Amino acid sequence: MSQSTLQIGAVSAGRRFNIRRLAFAAIALLFADAAAQASVSVNTGSLGASANGTNANSVTSGTGAVTAGGDLSAVYDGLAGTNTTIPFQSGLNPASGSPFSVEFWAQPTNSDNDDAPVSNRVASGNRSGWVFFQRAAATGWNFRMYNGVGSGLGWDLTGGAAPLNAWSHVVATWDGSAAKLFVNGALADSTNDAAATGVYNASSSAVFTVASTDTGSPYAGSVDEVAFYGSALTPAQILNHFNAVSSPNAGAYFSLIQSDGALLQLSNNNVPEPSAGMLALGAGGSALLRRRVVRR
């Protein structure tokens, strides 16, 4: 092979391809693929594709919570129907006595004191499942679990702060008998509301929903890194997650969530950005641009 050509046997005899055109075509395919996948939030947790999220057409992308790696978030406009849904999964609805944790990052842009960034509730009949509500900024985040008697609450926890236009890290854990709420890496509330019964009625049909409940309460703002675990995360794990989001190492946060056993992990980064090398090919200036692809 000479210094100016690459010999590729798969190309038909005598035909020549300019690698610069190939680079532009590859970049175009990458961005076309990104647009085509905008309707899907890929689950990189252990439940795999069966727990992929389906985004409404009105869901858009924005800057994510993770500092490194060009992270993206899902952005919701606060209108009914602008949400992400995952069909019923038994792994996301463990039995009432089985531990679990729910985690997400939220950057709200508006509030009417009843917005639901993440929900796994069934409100019809005797309520089941759980839901998060974004309350007033100073009131913070509210986590509710239903007890299966009408709309009665089994657990009702509220704490932290829910400022507009700023990221909050929110985690709820259930150890099989008690719930805790953590905000920005710290315990925000573990004392159940006096009116709640302490009983949890797990759902057998809930649709996992981002940016609304099963009956409404649309959320306005960004949501990122939604995760669900089949265990009660420890305070140390939760603090590690909060701190890792600002790591300068791309992939550090993602790997940590994986290592802690996420069944669901929606990072909103379905299609990798073109590499610097690929962009250089498209822009020119690389020595590879001077090579021709030919076959004798």
C-alpha positions in Angstrom: 0.0 0.0 0.0 1.4 3.4 -1.0 1.5 6.4 1.3 -1.3 8.0 -0.7 -3.8 5.2 -1.1 -5.6 2.6 1.0 -6.2 -0.8 -0.6 -9.7 -2.1 0.3 -10.8 -5.3 -1.3 -14.5 -4.8 -0.7 -14.6 -1.9 -3.2 -15.3 -2.8 -6.8 -12.4 -2.5 -9.2 -11.5 0.9 -10.5 -13.9 2.8 -8.3 -12.7 5.6 -6.1 -14.2 7.1 -3.0 -13.2 10.3 -1.5 -12.9 9.7 2.3 -13.9 13.3 3.0 -17.3 12.5 1.4 -17.5 9.3 3.4 -16.8 11.3 6.6 -19.5 13.8 5.9 -21.9 10.9 5.1 -21.0 9.2 8.4 -21.6 12.4 10.4 -25.0 12.9 8.6 -26.0 9.3 9.5 -25.0 9.9 13.2 -27.2 13.0 13.4 -30.0 11.4 11.4 -29.9 8.5 13.8 -30.1 10.8 16.8 -33.2 12.4 15.4 -34.7 9.0 14.7 -34.2 7.9 18.3 -35.5 11.0 19.9 -38.8 9.1 20.6 -36.9 6.6 22.8 -35.1 6.9 26.1 -32.9 3.8 26.1 -32.6 1.9 29.3 -29.0 1.0 30.1 -30.0 -0.7 33.4 -30.1 -4.5 33.7 -33.8 -4.7 32.6 -32.6 -3.8 29.2 -34.7 -2.8 26.2 -37.9 -4.1 27.8 -37.8 -1.0 30.1 -37.0 1.6 27.4 -39.0 4.8 27.8 -41.2 6.2 25.0 -41.1 10.0 24.7 -44.0 12.1 23.6 -43.2 14.1 20.4 -43.1 17.2 22.5 -40.2 16.0 24.6 -36.9 17.7 23.7 -33.3 17.5 24.7 -31.3 19.9 26.8 -28.1 20.1 28.9 -27.9 17.3 31.4 -27.0 17.2 35.1 -23.7 15.3 34.6 -20.8 17.7 34.2 -18.5 15.6 31.9 -19.1 14.0 28.5 -21.7 16.3 27.0 -24.6 14.8 29.0 -28.1 15.4 27.8 -31.4 15.6 29.7 -35.1 15.2 28.7 -36.9 18.5 28.7 -40.7 18.8 29.4 -42.9 21.8 28.6 -45.4 21.3 31.5 -48.3 20.5 29.1 -50.5 17.4 29.5 -49.2 14.5 27.5 -45.5 15.7 27.4 -44.0 12.8 29.3 -41.9 9.6 29.0 -43.6 6.3 29.8 -42.4 2.7 30.4 -45.0 0.0 30.2 -45.6 -2.2 33.3 -42.5 -4.1 34.4 -42.6 -6.4 37.4 -39.0 -5.4 38.1 -40.1 -1.8 38.6 -43.0 -2.8 40.8 -41.6 -5.1 43.5 -43.8 -6.6 46.1 -44.8 -4.4 49.1 -42.2 -6.0 51.4 -39.3 -5.8 48.9 -36.8 -3.0 49.0 -36.3 -0.5 46.2 -34.9 2.9 45.5 -35.9 5.6 43.0 -33.5 8.3 41.9 -33.5 11.3 39.5 -32.1 14.7 38.8 -34.6 17.5 38.2 -34.2 21.1 37.1 -37.8 22.6 37.2 -38.6 25.8 35.3 -42.0 26.4 36.8 -44.2 25.1 39.6 -47.9 25.0 40.6 -47.1 23.0 43.7 -48.4 19.8 42.2 -45.9 18.8 39.4 -44.8 15.2 39.3 -41.3 14.6 37.9 -41.5 10.8 38.4 -44.4 8.5 39.2 -45.4 4.9 39.4 -48.9 5.3 40.7 -52.3 3.9 39.8 -54.9 6.3 41.0 -58.1 4.5 39.9 -59.9 2.5 42.6 -57.8 1.8 45.7 -54.5 3.6 44.9 -51.2 1.8 44.6 -47.6 2.6 43.9 -45.8 5.8 44.6 -45.2 9.4 43.2 -42.9 12.4 43.7 -44.3 15.9 43.7 -42.3 19.1 43.3 -43.7 21.5 45.9 -42.9 25.2 46.4 -39.2 25.9 46.3 -38.8 26.3 50.1 -41.1 23.3 50.8 -39.0 20.9 48.7 -39.7 17.5 47.3 -42.6 15.3 48.4 -42.6 11.4 48.1 -45.9 9.6 48.6 -46.7 5.9 48.8 -50.3 4.7 48.7 -51.8 2.2 51.2 -54.5 0.6 49.0 -57.5 2.1 50.8 -59.1 4.7 48.5 -56.6 7.5 48.0 -55.1 6.9 51.5 -51.4 7.4 52.0 -49.0 4.9 53.6 -46.0 7.2 53.5 -45.8 10.9 53.0 -42.3 12.5 53.2 -41.3 16.1 52.3 -38.0 17.9 52.5 -35.0 19.6 51.0 -35.5 22.5 48.6 -36.9 22.5 45.0 -35.5 25.7 43.5 -36.4 26.7 39.9 -33.7 26.6 37.2 -31.2 24.6 39.4 -30.5 20.9 39.5 -31.8 18.9 42.5 -30.8 15.2 43.2 -33.7 13.4 44.6 -33.8 9.8 46.0 -36.4 7.8 47.8 -35.6 4.5 49.5 -37.9 1.7 50.8 -36.4 -1.0 52.9 -39.6 -3.1 53.0 -41.1 -1.4 56.0 -40.0 2.2 56.0 -39.3 5.0 53.5 -36.6 7.8 53.5 -36.2 10.8 51.3 -32.8 12.2 50.3 -32.2 15.5 48.5 -28.8 16.6 47.2 -27.0 13.7 49.0 -28.5 14.3 52.4 -31.4 12.8 54.4 -34.3 15.2 53.9 -37.1 13.3 55.8 -37.6 9.9 57.4 -40.5 10.8 59.7 -43.8 9.7 58.2 -46.7 12.2 58.2 -49.0 11.6 61.2 -52.0 11.0 58.9 -50.2 8.2 56.9 -50.7 4.6 57.9 -47.2 3.2 57.2 -48.6 0.6 54.9 -47.5 0.3 51.3 -49.7 -1.1 48.5 -47.4 -2.1 45.6 -48.9 -1.8 42.1 -49.5 -4.7 39.8 -50.2 -2.6 36.7 -48.4 0.8 37.0 -46.9 2.6 34.1 -43.6 4.2 35.1 -43.9 7.8 34.1 -41.5 10.7 33.9 -43.0 14.3 34.0 -46.6 13.4 35.1 -48.7 11.0 37.0 -51.2 8.6 35.6 -53.9 11.3 35.9 -52.1 14.6 35.2 -49.8 16.9 37.3 -47.5 17.6 34.3 -44.0 18.8 35.1 -42.1 21.7 33.5 -38.3 21.5 33.2 -35.5 19.0 32.7 -35.2 15.5 34.2 -32.0 13.4 33.9 -30.5 10.1 35.1 -33.8 8.5 36.2 -32.8 5.2 37.9 -34.6 2.4 39.8 -32.9 -0.2 42.0 -34.1 -3.4 43.5 -32.5 -2.4 46.8 -32.5 0.4 49.4 -29.5 2.5 48.6 -27.4 3.3 51.6 -26.8 7.0 52.6 -23.1 6.5 51.5 -24.2 5.3 48.0 -26.6 8.2 47.6 -23.9 10.8 48.6 -21.5 9.1 46.2 -24.0 9.5 43.4 -24.6 13.2 44.3 -20.8 13.9 44.3 -20.0 11.8 41.2 -22.3 13.9 38.9 -19.6 16.7 39.0 -16.7 14.4 38.3 -14.4 15.6 35.5 -14.1 12.0 34.2 -16.7 11.2 31.4 -18.6 8.1 32.3 -17.8 8.1 36.0 -21.4 8.8 37.0 -22.8 6.3 34.5 -20.4 3.5 35.8 -21.3 4.2 39.4 -25.0 3.8 38.8 -24.4 0.6 36.9 -22.1 -0.8 39.7 -24.8 -0.1 42.3 -27.2 -2.3 40.5 -29.6 -0.1 38.6 -32.5 -2.0 36.9 -33.5 1.2 35.1 -31.1 3.9 34.0 -32.3 6.6 31.6 -29.3 8.8 30.7 -30.9 10.4 27.6 -27.6 9.9 25.7 -28.7 7.4 23.1 -26.4 8.3 20.3 -22.7 9.1 20.8 -21.5 12.5 19.6 -19.2 12.3 16.6 -15.6 11.9 17.7 -13.1 14.7 17.3 -11.4 12.5 14.6 -14.6 12.2 12.7 -15.2 15.9 12.8 -11.7 16.6 11.6 -12.3 14.3 8.7 -15.4 16.3 7.8 -13.8 19.7 8.3 -10.6 18.9 6.4 -7.0 19.3 7.6 -6.4 15.7 8.5 -3.7 13.8 6.6 -6.4 11.1 6.0 -8.2 13.6 3.8 -5.4 13.3 1.3 -5.9 9.5 1.0 -8.0 7.9 -1.7 -9.9 4.7 -1.3 -9.2 2.5 -4.4 -8.9 -1.0 -5.4 -6.7 -2.4 -8.2 
